[in-house]
Amino acid sequence: MERIRAGRYGKGDFIIADAKDADLSGGILTTGRRRDTEARVTGNRTRAEF
């Protein structure tokens, strides 16, 4: 990590990560659905709403 941060990296210094957690796979959509007063889905909640 020090070499990468310092800009002195080579191809063997990179890390490949693969996350399959539900909270990471959908990005902003994982904040949930916005619903009206009758529980109908009206869109996706923003991060601020979450």
C-alpha positions as protocol buffer text, in pm:
chain_id: "A"
residue {
  index: 1
  type: MET
  ca { x: 0 y: 0 z: 0 }
}
residue {
  index: 2
  type: GLU
  ca { x: 285 y: 239 z: 72 }
}
residue {
  index: 3
  type: ARG
  ca { x: 423 y: 195 z: -280 }
}
residue {
  index: 4
  type: ILE
  ca { x: 80 y: 256 z: -433 }
}
residue {
  index: 5
  type: ARG
  ca { x: 22 y: 571 z: -225 }
}
residue {
  index: 6
  type: ALA
  ca { x: 369 y: 700 z: -311 }
}
residue {
  index: 7
  type: GLY
  ca { x: 321 y: 634 z: -682 }
}
residue {
  index: 8
  type: ARG
  ca { x: 607 y: 379 z: -693 }
}
residue {
  index: 9
  type: TYR
  ca { x: 394 y: 78 z: -778 }
}
residue {
  index: 10
  type: GLY
  ca { x: 422 y: -207 z: -1021 }
}
residue {
  index: 11
  type: LYS
  ca { x: 169 y: -449 z: -1165 }
}
residue {
  index: 12
  type: GLY
  ca { x: 219 y: -688 z: -872 }
}
residue {
  index: 13
  type: ASP
  ca { x: 122 y: -421 z: -620 }
}
residue {
  index: 14
  type: PHE
  ca { x: -245 y: -389 z: -714 }
}
residue {
  index: 15
  type: ILE
  ca { x: -526 y: -546 z: -518 }
}
residue {
  index: 16
  type: ILE
  ca { x: -842 y: -675 z: -682 }
}
residue {
  index: 17
  type: ALA
  ca { x: -1145 y: -688 z: -452 }
}
residue {
  index: 18
  type: ASP
  ca { x: -1489 y: -825 z: -532 }
}
residue {
  index: 19
  type: ALA
  ca { x: -1775 y: -741 z: -294 }
}
residue {
  index: 20
  type: LYS
  ca { x: -2100 y: -928 z: -325 }
}
residue {
  index: 21
  type: ASP
  ca { x: -2273 y: -786 z: -18 }
}
residue {
  index: 22
  type: ALA
  ca { x: -2623 y: -659 z: -89 }
}
residue {
  index: 23
  type: ASP
  ca { x: -2545 y: -324 z: 68 }
}
residue {
  index: 24
  type: LEU
  ca { x: -2257 y: -268 z: -175 }
}
residue {
  index: 25
  type: SER
  ca { x: -2388 y: -416 z: -495 }
}
residue {
  index: 26
  type: GLY
  ca { x: -2664 y: -165 z: -563 }
}
residue {
  index: 27
  type: GLY
  ca { x: -2496 y: 156 z: -464 }
}
residue {
  index: 28
  type: ILE
  ca { x: -2744 y: 432 z: -387 }
}
residue {
  index: 29
  type: LEU
  ca { x: -3039 y: 197 z: -440 }
}
residue {
  index: 30
  type: THR
  ca { x: -2959 y: 14 z: -118 }
}
residue {
  index: 31
  type: THR
  ca { x: -3093 y: 312 z: 78 }
}
residue {
  index: 32
  type: GLY
  ca { x: -3437 y: 167 z: 19 }
}
residue {
  index: 33
  type: ARG
  ca { x: -3755 y: 261 z: -157 }
}
residue {
  index: 34
  type: ARG
  ca { x: -3950 y: 579 z: -95 }
}
residue {
  index: 35
  type: ARG
  ca { x: -4315 y: 506 z: -18 }
}
residue {
  index: 36
  type: ASP
  ca { x: -4621 y: 726 z: 0 }
}
residue {
  index: 37
  type: THR
  ca { x: -4876 y: 728 z: 282 }
}
residue {
  index: 38
  type: GLU
  ca { x: -5046 y: 422 z: 133 }
}
residue {
  index: 39
  type: ALA
  ca { x: -4718 y: 226 z: 118 }
}
residue {
  index: 40
  type: ARG
  ca { x: -4689 y: 251 z: -261 }
}
residue {
  index: 41
  type: VAL
  ca { x: -4334 y: 273 z: -395 }
}
residue {
  index: 42
  type: THR
  ca { x: -4273 y: 620 z: -536 }
}
residue {
  index: 43
  type: GLY
  ca { x: -3900 y: 597 z: -602 }
}
residue {
  index: 44
  type: ASN
  ca { x: -3571 y: 544 z: -425 }
}
residue {
  index: 45
  type: ARG
  ca { x: -3468 y: 724 z: -107 }
}
residue {
  index: 46
  type: THR
  ca { x: -3170 y: 956 z: -128 }
}
residue {
  index: 47
  type: ARG
  ca { x: -2874 y: 921 z: 105 }
}
residue {
  index: 48
  type: ALA
  ca { x: -3005 y: 1222 z: 298 }
}
residue {
  index: 49
  type: GLU
  ca { x: -3345 y: 1055 z: 341 }
}
residue {
  index: 50
  type: PHE
  ca { x: -3182 y: 733 z: 452 }
}
